Amino acid sequence: MGNGKSGLCETIKKLSILQTAVTQQGIQVALTHLQSLNILENFNTLEALVKLSLSTIDSKPPGLYNNKFSISTLFTSPDKPFTSPDKPYISNGLHLALSLCHSVTVVLIHVTKGLKDSDLLCLMSLKVLRKLKIFKSNLWVPNDTEITFDGGVAPLLKVFGRSLETLALECFDLIRISTIMDFCPNLYALYMSDVTGSLENERHLFQSEKKPPVFKELKQLICILDVPVDILLFLLSSPSLERIAISCCDVLTDEILLETVKCQHRLNNLKKFELDKCDSVTKRGIDALLRSGCIPLEVIEIYRCKNIVDKNYADWNSLIVRKNWNYIPSMEKAIAFFSQPWITSNFRPFLFSGSSV
């Protein structure tokens, strides 16, 4: 860092290098030289911190880097977290990394075999947690993890829930919506994938005769793969929703859309509605959504839904013209329909960025 540029480098506060060839050695250089660095987005960050922590055990003075770094983001690798080709799994990797940086507020974990609830509980050493994202390393591989919602996630929500803005959960057979509801009243974005566990302990939440509680602040809802009907209906009732994205979910039907839009004050703030490979939805359900009076609605994107055909798009465009619904002057914000192929992983990018939602 010569040639008179070191001073400039020391002022860098954000470094986003997710899709690059930067290795953990490069991350270590960034950590140790960029004194003002606050946001570091790279999947090698945790492994780099672990190696720095281990390198200081015999240093003089001991703990050379303890609590030295001010980064607010901590990402783990989607391939082999905490490992390298010639070293075994480091079970206390999160603990070692967090000993060097106590200012972390955004955590993105790709689960791997051997990761335990006790590893997640190391996050309790943080002062505040605003975004917690737990993904599979591979979306299409069956769950093979020792971490659980009740033993690993719920204790974190109990401690940090009121400050939590974004929650992404992708590797759990069972997710307790009532727990999220109780502990995370200010949740802004929720991502759920492939929830298959029993909901017997939560029937009261969805079948109560009294008006059920709702996520009042929830603005973004993303569901991938099947989600129990009761949970899906419950989440769609969130009054502040601005974006709904649902992918590969045959549980979503016309009846669910009809039930959602018929209730007053639902979807009144909806701006963007995205469907990908939801084969139970037909023109009937989309018609109901269009005619529901969602005034802010700007974009509807539909991909690979086998019961939505080309003629439907033509009919909807005619309806928009006839009803004069293209009321937003900017073409970028006008209601649009797209039928080109869509890759489900495209629903995940906003969750990868620590500085975004």
N, C-alpha and C positions, 0 to 999 in steps of 0.2 A: 504494500500500500504506500508506495513512494510517489515520486514526481509531484509532490505538493498536493496530493489528493486525499491524504489521510484525514485532514480536517473536515473535508466535505463528507467523507465516508462516515465519520463519527456523528454526523447529524442525521443519518438515515434512521427513520423510525419504523418503516414498514418494508418488508422484503417478502414478496410473494413469488415463490419458485416451485410451484406444485408440479408442473409438467416440464421438468428440465432434467438434465443429467447430473445435477449437483449431488454429490455423495455426502455421507456423514462427515467426512473430513472437511468438505467445504462448509458444512453447517457449523462445525466447530470453529472454523476461521471466522465466520460471521458472528458467532456468539461472543468470541473473545476479543474481537476488534471493533465491532459496531456498538459503542457504549450506549447509544440512545435507542437501540433497537427495541421496539415494543411489540410489533406483530411480525412473527416469522412463520410463514406458511410453507411447510415442506414435510413430507411423510417420514423423513429421516431424522426429524428433530429429536424425538425421544431417544433413539439409539445413540445419537451424538451426545446428548446430555448424560446418558448412562455411562458412556466411556469416559467423559470428562470427570464424572463423579468418581469412578473407579480409579482414575489416574491420580487423584488427589489424596487417596488413602495414605500413601507413604510420602506425601509432599511435605515440604517445610516452608511455611507453617502448614500443619494439617488442615484439610478442608479449604484449600486455596480458593475454590470457586463457590463456597457455600453461600447461598442466597445472593449471588452476585448479579445474576441476569434478571432483567426486568421484562422479559417477554410475557405476553398475556395469552399466547396460543401454544397448545401442546398437541401435536399430531403423532399418531403411530402409523407404521407402515402397513399397507394393505396386503403385503405378502408374508413377511416373517417378522412380526413385532419383536423387539428386544433380542433378536438373534442375528448371527452372521454365519457364513458357511462353516467356519471352524470353531464356533463357540456354542455352548449349550444355551438353552432358554434361561433367562435371568428372571427368576420369579419375583424379585423385588424391584424390577425395573422402574415402575412408576414412583416408588418411594425414593430411589436414588436420583431420578430426574428432578423430582419436586424439591429435593434438598438444595438444589441450585437456583430455583426460581419460585418464589412464593407469590408472585403477582399474576399467576395464570388465572384466567377467567373463562377461557374457551378450551374445551378438551374434545378431541376427536379420536376415538379408539376403534381400530379394526381388530376384532376378536381373533384369537388363535387358540389352538388346543393347548391347555395348560394354564390359561388365564383364569384366575379365580375371583370369587367375590371379594376376598381379602385384598386383592390387588386394587380393585375399584375403591375399596374403603380407604385406601391411602389418600384419595382425593379430599378426604375430610380435613386434611391439614391446610387446605386453601382457605383464604379469607372470604372469598365470594366466588360463585360459579354462575355464569350467565348463559353459557351454551354447552350442552352435553350431548354428544353424538356418538352412538355406538353402532358400528356397522359390521356386517360380515365381511371377511376378506374377499369372498366370492358370493355374489347374490344368489347364484343358482345351486350352490352346494348345500346339502342338508345341514341343519344345525348340529354342530359338534363343539360345544363349549360347556365349561363348568360354571359359567357365571349365570346368575338367576336374577329375575326382577325383584323378588322378595328379599333375597340376601345381599344383593349388590347395589341395585338401583334405588330401591325404596329408601334405604337409610340415607343415601345422598340427597334424595328429594326432600326428606324430612329436614335436613340441615340447610339445604340451599334453595329449596323450592320457591320461596317468595322472590328470590332474585333471578330465578331461571326464566329466560326469554325463549330459548329454543331447546327442544328435546327431540332427539332422533333415536329410535329403537328398532333394530333390524334383526336381532338374533335371538329373540325370546319367544318361546312357545306360549308363554302366559304373560300378559301385561294387565295390571289392575288399573283400569281407568279411574276408579274411585280414589285410589291412592294419589294418582296424578292430580285429580281434581282437588283433593284435600290440601295437598302440599304446594301446588303450583298455580295459584290464582291469577298470576300475571303472564301466563304463557302466551307468547306471540306466534310461535310456529311449532307445529307438531308433525312429525314424520313417523309412520308406523308401517311395518312390513311383515306379512305372513304370520299373523297372530292366530294360532290354532288351538290354544289351550281352553280348558273348561272355564265357564263364567258363572258357575253355580253360586259362588260367593258374592256376585255382584248383581244378581237378578233384581234386587231391591232398587238399585239405581235406575234401571230402565223400565221397570214395571210398576213403580209406585203410582198410586192414584193422585198423589200430590204433584204439583208442578216440579219436574226434576231440575236440579242445578244445571248450569251450562258454563262453558268456558267463555266468559264475557269478553276477554281481551284477545282471544285467538283469531288471527288474521290469515294464517296460512296453514292449510291442511293437506298433507300428502300421504296417500295410502297406496302401497304396492302389494300385490298378491292378495289373497283372501283375508278379509277382516270379518269377524262375526257381525251378523245383520244388526243386532241390538247396538253394538258399539258404533257401527257406521251411521245409523240413524241418529244416535246420540250426538256424535261429533258434527254431523251436518246441521244440527240445530244451533250451533254456536252463532250468535247474532252478529258478530263483527267480521265474519269471514270475508276476505277480499280475494283469496285465491284458493281454488280447490283443484287438486290434481290426483287422479285415481288411475292406476295402471294394473292390468292383468288381474282384474277383480270381477269374477262372474257373480259374486254376491250382489254387486250393484245392479239393480233392475229398474225397469220403468216404475214399478210400484214404489220403490224407495224414493225415486225422484219426485213422484206425484205426492207422496206423503210429506216430503221435505218442503215443497213449494206451496202446499196448501195452507200451511200454518203462517199466520200473520207474523211479520217482522223477521222471518227467516230469509236469508240471502239478500237482504235489502242493501248490503254493502258490497256484494260480489262484483268483482271486476274481471276476473279471469277464471275460466272453467276448462279443464283439460281432461280428456279421456284417452287412454291408450289400451287397446285390446280388452275392452270391457264388452264381452260378447252377448251379455244378457240385455243390454240397452238397445232400444229401437227408436225410430223416429217419434213414437208416441211420448217417450220420456223427455227427449230434447225439445219437442214442441211445448210440453208443459213448462219446461224451464224458460223457454223464450217468451212464453205468454204470461209468465208469473209476475212481470213488472219489475224485474231487477234493473232499475234505472241506471246504476253505474256500470253495468256490464259492458265491457269493452272487447273482450276476446273470448271466443269459444274455439278450442282446438280439439279435433277428433282424429285419432289415428288407429288404424287396424281394427276397428270394431266391425265384425263381420255382418251384423244386422243393420248397419248404416250403409246405404248405397248411394251412388252418384246422384240419382234423382232427388234424394233427400236434400243434398247440398243446394241443388237448383231451387227446390221448393223453399228452403229457408232463406236463400238470398232474395227470392221474389217477395217473401213475407216481410223481410227487412225493408225493402224498397216501398212496398205497399203501405206499411205502417209508419214509414218515415223514421225508422229507428236509427238510421245512420246519422245521429245528431252530433257526433264529435268531429270537428273539422279536420283534425290530423288523421291522415290515412293510416298512420302507424297505430292509432288507437281505435280505428273503426272495427266493428265486429267482423271477424274473419273466420273462415272455415278452411281447414287444410286436411287433405287426405293422404299425404305422402307418408312413407314409413317412418316410424318413430322408435327409437331405442329406449327401453325402459330406464336405462341408467341416466338418461337425460333429465329425469325427475330428481336426480340426486345432487347436481352440481352446487346448488345454493347452500347445501349442507356442508360442502367441503371447505368453503371459505370461512375463515374465522372472523373476518371483518364484515361479512354480509349476514343475512338472517341466520 
